[in-house]
Amino acid sequence: MKALRFHAAKDLRIEEVDAPPSPGPGEVLVENRFCGICGTDLHEYAYGPIFVPKEPHPFTGAHGPQILGHEFGGVVKAVGAGVVHVKPGDRVSIQPLIMPRQGDYYADRGLFHLSGNLALAGLSWHSGGMAEAALLNDYNVQPIPDALSDQEAALIEPTAVAVYACDRGGVTAGNSVLVTGAGPIGILVAMAARAAGASQIFLSDLNDTRLALAREALGTVRTINPKTEKVGDVIRAETEGGVGCDVAIECVGNEHALKNCADAVRKQGVVVQTGLHPGENPLNWFDVTFKDIDIRGSWAYPTHYWPRVARLIASGQIPASRIVTKYVSLREAVSEGFDQLLDPAGKHLKILIDLSR
């Protein structure tokens, strides 16, 4: 079968590889349909290996070359012994986190996403979404409602990141929320905040093209370019009592964006760090203490979120498909997908690979 594999930074190859074997006990074979190109995939392409193991992964044994792709869905082709929740022909979305199911401190408490042995399909597993088929554990394969399209099945994973970020921030009805970063995750976080009841949403980004795309996707949203407006000043001027927003969610992994969040949030507000920072970044900890604010990390998502997020998308409460700006075939994925998303002009948000083309 054809697959896109990561070999090294700037070295992605469309190759013929062995098709997955028939599923064993507790395994499911999926014919992939759509797969999103994630920011993590872009970082691997530009600077990797980062999450792709250089040595065999301690739990899965996986290492490069690696089939990429962890935002995907498809159709079940075969199931192994003991699999009862899906059957051949079912349309599914892939929950890509792979970890011990027991005997692990966090797994034993249902916090599978926090396991120290965590692996991901498409980064540290033998299969990934940027291939014609994938072999996965039964718990990775989640059936989707009829109202959800095949394209939307590939959007559950990034939307789950966004929903969890809002949950970590405690976003609730009537809140004012700042989101820094108008990329796919930032826009999905803004959508999730609105679905949670936020009545006032601010979105900041340095790229005017992305801010325009965000306005198209979101409708009513106050966009801010930090090059021309001071984020904190704008938010204080436009929030109740001039005190700042209730929740600020950082979706860039950028020092200045995090500082803007801490500045813009009101006293006893909450800052959620969702973007992955490349290294240590300073913060004015006097202000953190003086303003009595909470700063919380948000890593991936609890694995049980899949049905909830699928319902949010299928109902239209989170119109996730609005972030998709382009579809490409697997053979076009590097030049028309990865390279386009790395363009500083930022003309695209989410690009989906159509495995049927």
N, C-alpha and C positions, 0 to 999 in steps of 0.2 A: 504494500500500500504506500501511498505518498504521504510524507510528513515533513513539516518544517522543524528542523533541529538546530539548536544552539550549539556551536562548537567553541566560539570565543567571541570577544568583543568585535563587533562589525563583521562577524562571520556566521550568518544564518544560511542554511542550505535546505532547499527542497530536495528530498532524497527518497529513494525507494527503500523501505524497511520491511521487515517481516511483520505480517499482520498479527495481532494478538492471538494467543491460543484460545481454545474453548474455555469457558469459565469453569473454575473449580468451585468447591463448596464456598458459599458466601460471596461469590463474585458475579459480576454482571458485565456482559459485552455490549457496548453502545456504538451505534453508527452515528458519528458526529454530524451535526447539521450546521450550526453557526457557532463561531468562537470570537470573542472580543479580544482586541489587542489592548492590554492593560498597561498602565504606567510602569508597573514592575517589569513587564516584558520589555518595555522600551529601555529601562535602566540596564537590564541584562545585555541587550543589544549594544547599547552605547558604551557601557563601562564594565560589563561582567567578566567573569562570573561573580555574582553577589549572593543570590540565594541558590543558584545551581551548584550542587556540591562539587568541590574539587576532588575530594576523596569520597568513598562510598558513604552514603547517609547512614547514620547509626541505627536507624529503625528500618528504612526501606532498602538500603544498599544501593540506591540509585546514585548515578553520577553522570557527567557529560560523556558524549553528546546527549542532549536532553530535548525531547519533543516539548515545545512550549505550548502554553495555552491553559489557563485555569478558569476562564469565564466561558462556559460552553454548555450546550445541551444537545439532545439528539433523540434517537429511537432505540429502544432495547432490541437487540438481535438475539440474545441468548442469556439464560440465567443458569447459575450453578445450583447444586443441591442446597436446600435450606432457604433459598430466597423466595419469599412469599409476597412481598409488598409491591413488586413489579413483575411484569411478564413480557414476552416478546411482543412487539408492536406498540408498547406504551411509549408515549412521548415523555421525556424526562429532562430535568435540569441537573447539572452536576454541582454538588457541594464538595469542593476540592480538598478540604482539609483531611489529612491522613495521620493517624496517631494510634498509640496503644489504646485499646478500649477498656482495659482494666489493669490493675497493678501499677498505675501511674497516679501520683498524688492528685493531679488536677482531673484526670479522666475519671477517677473514682468519685469525684464530686460533680461530675457532669460538665466540667469546664474544659472540654476537649480542646478548644482553641488555644488554651494556655499551656498545653503539654510541652515539656522540654524536649520531647522527641518528635515534635510536629514536622510533618512533611506536607507537600502540596502536589497534587496532580498538575502536571505542566511545569513543575520546577524541580521537584525532587522525588519523582515517581517514574516508573517505566513508561507511562502513557501520558498524553496530554490532549488538549482540544484542537491543536493545529495539526490534525491528522485525520485520516478517513474513519478511524475507529479507535476506541479506547477500552481497556480492561480495567475495571474499578471494583472496589469493595462495595458490598450491598448498601452500606450506610452512606456512600457517596452519591448514590443514584436516587433522586427524588422525583416522584411523579408530579406532573403539573396539571392544573385544571384546563378544561377544554377552552375556556375563554382566553387562555394565554397562548400567544403565537410562538412559533419556533424561535423567531428572533428574540422575543422577550425572555425566553428560557435562558438565553445567554447573558441576559442583563440582571438576573436575580443575584448573582454573586456581587457585583459592584454595588447594587442597591442595598444588599444586606450590610455592606460596610457603612453605607450612609445611614441606614435605620439605626444601627448600633451606635454610631456616633451621636445621633440625636437622643437615643436612650441614655447614653453615658452623661449627656448634658442635662438630662431631665427636662427636655423641651416639652412644653405643655400648652394648653389653649391660652391664647392671648399674649404669649411671649414675644419679645423682640429678639431677633437672632442675627448675628453677623457670621457670615461664612467667608473665609479668605481662600481665594483660588477658584477661578471659573472654569476649571477643567471638568471632566466627566464626574469625578467624585464630588467636587464642590457643588455642581449643579444638582446632582442627586441628593446631596445633603440638604440643599435648599428645598427641594421637592419633599423630602422626608419631613423636614421641619414644618412645612405647610400642612402636610398630611396629619402631623401631630397636633396641629391647631395654632401654630405660630401666626400671629396677625401682622407682623412687621419683619421683613427680611431684607438684610443688606448683604451685598455680594461685592467683594473687592478683587481686583486683578490688575496687573500692569499692562495687559494686552487688550486694547480696545476691540479688536476683532472678536476675541473670546467673550468680552462683555456684551457685545452685540448678539452673539450666538446665545448667550445666557438669557438675554431679554426675550429672544424669540422662543426659547424653550420654556421660560418661566412665566412670561407675561408680566404682571405687576411685581417688580423688584427694584430696589434702589441700588444701582450699581455705582461703584466708586473706583476710580483709578488713583492709586496712591501717588502717582507722579504729578497729579494736578490738584488733588484734594487730600487733606489730612484725615485719615480714616476716623480717628477718635473724635475729632472736632465735628465731623459730619454727623456721626451717630449721636453724640451728646446733644447736638442742635435739633435732632429730629426724633428724640425719644422722650417719653413722659418724664417730666421733672428735670430734664437736661442731665440725667445721671449716667446714661449709657445703656447698652443692651443687657438683657438678662443672661444670654448665653452667647459665647463666641466659639466657633469651631474652625480650627486651623486645618486646611486641607492641602497644603503646599509642601510642608517640610522645609520652611524658610524662616530664618531668624527674624527678619523684619515683619513677616506676617504674624508670627507668634507674639512679637512685641506689640503689634497693632491690636491683637486680640486682648492682651492684658490691659492695654490702655483704654480700649473702647468699652470693655465690660464694666457694669456698675459694681458698686461695693456689694459684697456677698454674691456676686455673679459667678458663673462657671465658665472656665476655658477648657475646651476639649482638644487634645492634640491627636489628630488623625493622620496627617502627612508624616512620612518617614524622614527624619532629619539625617543628613549624611554624616554628622559629627556633633560635637558638643556646641551648644549655642547659649550665649549669655542672656539673662533675663533680669530685669530690675526687681530683685526679690524684696526690696523695701516696699515697693508698691504692692506686691503680692500680699505682704503682711498687713500693710496699712489699709488696703482695700478689703482685706478679709475674704479674698476670693479663693475658689477651688480651682486647681489645675489637675485634669484627669487625662490619662492616656486612653486610647481607644484602639485596640488591636483586633483586626479582622472582625469576627462576629461569633456568637454562640451558634453551634451547628444546628440547633433546633429552630432557627429563624426561618428556614426555607419555606414552609407552608404559609407563614404569616406574610413574608415578603412577596411571595407569589400572589397572594390575595390582594395585597396593596397595589401591585402592578395591574393585575387582571381587572380590578374594580375601577381603574383609572385614577385612584387617589394619588398614586405616584406614576405619572406618565413617562416611564423610563425611556421608551423608544424615541422620545424627542431629542435625546443626546446623540443619537446615531446620525452621522453626517455622511457616511459613505459605506458601500459594500464592495468587497474585492474577492477575487478567487484566491485559492491557496497559491497558485503560481505567481500571482501579483502581490502577495502579502508583504514582501520586503520593500520593493520599489514604490508601490502604490499605497502601502499601509504603514509600515514602520518608518520609512524615510519621510513620508508626508507628516506623520505625527511629530517627528523630531524637527520639523521646519519651524524656526523661530517666529515666523509670521502667524502660526497658530490658526490655520484655516479650518481645521477639523477638530471635533471633540472625540467621539467614539467611532472607531472603524471596526466593522464586523467582517470576519472572513466567512464566506459562504462556501461550505465544503461540498455543495452539490454542483458547483460551477466548474 
